[in-house]
Amino acid sequence: MASLPILEVAIGLSFVYLLLALVASTINEWVSRICSGRGRMLEEGIRRLVSDEDGHSGISTEILAHPLVQSMTMKGKRPSYISSEVFARAFADVMRRRKLAPQSADASGRASDQGEREPKRLLQSLAALGGQSGGQAATKADLELPDERVLAGWYDSQMERVSGWYKKRTQTAILIIAVVLTVGMNQDSVLLGRRLWTDSALRATVVEAAKARLALGPPLETVEYTDPDSPEPTAPVSMPDGCPDQPGMDDARNNLTSEEQALLSGLGGWSGEMRLLHEQGWSLWLFRHLPGWLMTAFAVSLGAPFWFDILKRFMNVRAAGVPPKDSRAVRK
């Protein structure tokens, strides 16, 4: 049964937003890899957890250099994910070794226990986790290290905050990339909607391409924190190169086909824009494009999973067709 043109226009716009969001997420992922974005965020979270923001105590450095952590990391790279069990074991081992370290003399010749380098706030936190008061564990020698399960829960609670930091940073980066993509490819939602409305052949082509995209399945999330309703960290979906057993950005669900690339370029682009700019002037030309650009950039920033779900719903409505008229109304 024939679909309504307005529904096909909505499908076309959703499809374009999905493709642009896939491109934006891919760019953001590669930038994050190059800059070790996840690793830096994880390291910052661990430093704050162990009260080693300035790095003077060296606890965070020892944890990240621990064999249990390094065994999960590619050589020369920061770890992008540490499970709570591994962190708890590595942290407990670091603290035990530091507690057993012999005294050394400082520059003035006075004896100084290596344990004095532990931040007081960390000792108080560990005392609270172990059921001790701050006075009972004023020094590391008096401290009873909490159970590893307690340490794992402590780490998980910190990772909830790290997930919030990472989400905000990712959303900001995606929005910036979306703006650059939108203007760079001249993807004006207003003009695109107008073209889809007036060109039935183009609508049909876009709808068929959207069907093929849906058949590939939902796009892969490229951040650790995949559930928007839960801040619990999970293992990264997109792993560094050299981990073929893990799905990543090379998956077809996150890449555009050559047909999709050609279609996306044909729907936007700068062909003829210089002539319009010369005829209309900067102010009028920009006034015509700015609303459409803003609509596209905002839509793309919502992410590929969002637009995949929207596109799927529109397709289901289209497949259902227009409901038949009530036979009782006809008889009347």
QUIVENSUL-V368723 format. One record per helix or strand of 3 or more residues. SS is the DSSP state (a for helix, b for strand). FROM is the first residue (numbers start at 1). TO is the last residue. If there is no record, write none. Layout:
ss & from & to
SS & FROM & TO
SS & FROM & TO
This chain:
ss & from & to
a & 5 & 35
a & 37 & 49
a & 59 & 64
a & 67 & 70
a & 84 & 99
a & 114 & 117
a & 120 & 129
a & 140 & 142
a & 148 & 185
a & 189 & 198
a & 200 & 215
a & 252 & 254
a & 258 & 267
a & 273 & 301
a & 304 & 320
a & 327 & 331
